[in-house]
Structures are given as C-alpha cells and as structure tokens.
Amino acid sequence: MTWFCRGAMSRAMLRRVVCLFALVALFLSCGGCSDFWVSENSIATVTISPSGLILKKGDTADMTASSVTVGGTTADATSTATWSSATTSAATVSAGVITAVAKGTSVITAVTGGTTGTGNVIVASTTLPSTLSISYNATSTTLAPGATFKVTASGLIDSVSTDLSDYVTWTSNDTSVATVDIYGNVTVLSTATAAATFTLTATGTTASSTITATSTTFTIT
C-alpha cells in the first residue's frame, strides 16, 4: 500500500513537472511575459505633434513625441524616441527636428518603448499656401443626429491645388455636437439636439506660422 501511494504521488508530481515545462516553453515562444501581462509602465501610445507639417525646401521645423503608459502616465518622449523618415529624399529628421530636403512627402516615425507614432510632412519647392479651403462629402449642411461624413483640406503647393488633408489638424468647435478625428471623419453625436450647430477647423503648420480655415456652419435637425 505504501509503495502504491508513493507511486501515485510520483505520477502526480510528474504531471506537475510536465505542465510546468509546457508553461515555460509557451512563455519563451511568445517572446517573454508581455504576452501574459502588461506592466502599467508599458508604453500604450505615442503621439507626434503636430501630426503634419507643410514646408518648403530648406525649412526646418520641430515635431514632438509624447508617450502614454498603460497606467495613464504621460511623458515627453521627443529626446528619447528613435526618429526616422520614410523618404529622406524629401525630408530628414533628427531628434524631432525636421529638415525639408526637396519637393515630396514623407512619413515621420517616432518609436519609444516598442510603440510607434507617426506624422506626415509635405515639402514644396518654393511656394507654400497662404490659405486653406475645406470641402466635405455630406449632401447637406443640415444633418441628423448620428450622421457621419468626411472633410478634406486643400491649398496651393508651388501654385498647384493640392490635397493637404493628411497635413492638417482637425478640430470641432463643439465636441458635444460633433467630433472629427485626425483623418477628417466627422460624427454627429446621437445626443445632439435640434438646432445645435458646429463648425470644423483645419490648421496647417509651416516652419514659421499656421494656416487655418473654418468650414461652413452645420445645423442639426
């Protein structure tokens, strides 16, 4: 009886050991503990500001990077992030300082804590837009709660009308009525009341100033 109990205990211990090794193998195969739990100090998001720049050849301008941890702590990551430019023939970057090299576009990337943020740069040869214009694909300026549509921005780059939607920052003057995301997608809140109004603003950032345009007024029915 004693031998049988000891044998049974041995088999139970063996099963535990096998399970332990299986867990260790799974842990190692997924690259570490990050796939099992996430530390509050892990970087959740990285945001580049401004999200777009409109420059001409020879200009320099600053972008900053900020990080937010899983635990909600925000920090300036400009000096610690690893910066890169997707198209160095158009623009280069060093520690957030953008240098416009030649006409073209580039995506700027900042990486910190394994998390990436991106921004966009467009470079003109000689002439930047002095104004912006806003257009939208809604069929009317009178909208119902829950309505969605998209806005775009354009301006003259080297005297040619150019879509600058990826190089501006969008804002709504009343986020309790309607919101707009970084891509220009507009959503009228379901709680928006009749007769409420809102406008949208596009802001472009150059090396020395900002360019803004405000949309027509939209009204909720």
VENVENSUL-V44046 format. One record per run of one state. SS is the DSSP state (2 for helix, 1 for strand, 0 for the rest). FROM is the first residue (numbers start at 1). TO is the last residue. Records with the same first field share a line. If there is no record, write none. Layout:
SS = FROM-TO, FROM-TO
//
This chain:
0 = 1-1, 30-32, 36-42, 50-51, 57-59, 63-63, 70-73, 77-81, 86-90, 95-96, 101-103, 113-114, 125-132, 137-141, 144-147, 158-159, 164-164, 173-177, 181-184, 189-196, 199-199, 206-209, 215-217, 221-221
2 = 2-29, 33-35, 165-167
1 = 43-49, 52-56, 60-62, 64-69, 74-76, 82-85, 91-94, 97-100, 104-112, 115-124, 133-136, 142-143, 148-157, 160-163, 168-172, 178-180, 185-188, 197-198, 200-205, 210-214, 218-220
//
